[in-house]
Amino acid sequence: MAIEASGPPVIDRVRAIVAEYRSERGALLPILHAIQAEFGCVDHEIVPLLAAELNISRADVHGVVSFYSDFRSEPGGRTDVRLCRAEACQAVGAEQLVAHAEQALGVKLGQTTADRSITLNQVFCLGNCALGPAAQVNGRVYGRVDPSRLDTVLATETAAS
């Protein structure tokens, strides 16, 4: 996003988002979610602006952004893939599924394919423990996902996006 390259319109929009949520208790999280929804990520260049607007330290803002895995510092892919790596899913093949996904997509967990079509992430429970390994693709949860099923789901989801 590069706030400096984008100039005043981005800065003005970030300030408008802050103003919209400023009065909420714990306003930083909804502000960060709104920024990511609008811009596709929370660029590190926004951190000082948010800190100043909310009268908190840059470290506080950075700490929240870096702690929560849902916040990205660069835009994600058109298709969001989250593979569960919690214990129940690990017991039934999650690590093999992760290895397959990384090999098939040519990216590691937390990365986006070069064509920006898919972002591959990990989560530590999708609430689908009885049907592991579980995956979430563009918000939809799938159970009993093996490499073949993941390939089929991805082909369908990427064709739709």
Steps between C-alpha positions, in 0.01 A plus 500: 500500500787738583334787679756752374453395138122504534503841663223697668202291382630195692590707805160671491320166468697350791412803712133458403509135607659598831232765553228243431622261771686729742223504762475120520662319788811327366476699177831383357379156393193620308711775344761250385231267361341790310835611360582149384154457349540819301865483398564124510765530770629709790809660351779565751500865390154544653623405849636847593183668372278266705716549808474877469127498430425271796761650734669166558855385430616363167608191693142446619365518144778285359452247781133452414565481125780246541324293768180424308557278198195642323684827433724508195773751416444450128188415301396135497391288208156490346448159662568467874596148612534414869611155606433384854806382689342440841557170677183324379581581137867413545397156622327430168744644247512879520878516465490294181227730368712807579801345326287420194353850487842664530642279226200536267477878540872569518465711815547452872239566767437873531591570137309591186560349158691718253186554291314612815235232447538314833618583851584195712463535877481281807246513779485312826136393500213543263254331735470202269707259708289191439549539125872573482714586333303817447554789263331833448495643151356848449312468828346159428608211726574157353553177692690179431727685262770291339738625229265397218200671657704814568603511134136468392381769741777737388424443133134582563568803722768654279280457191223690681722791605 
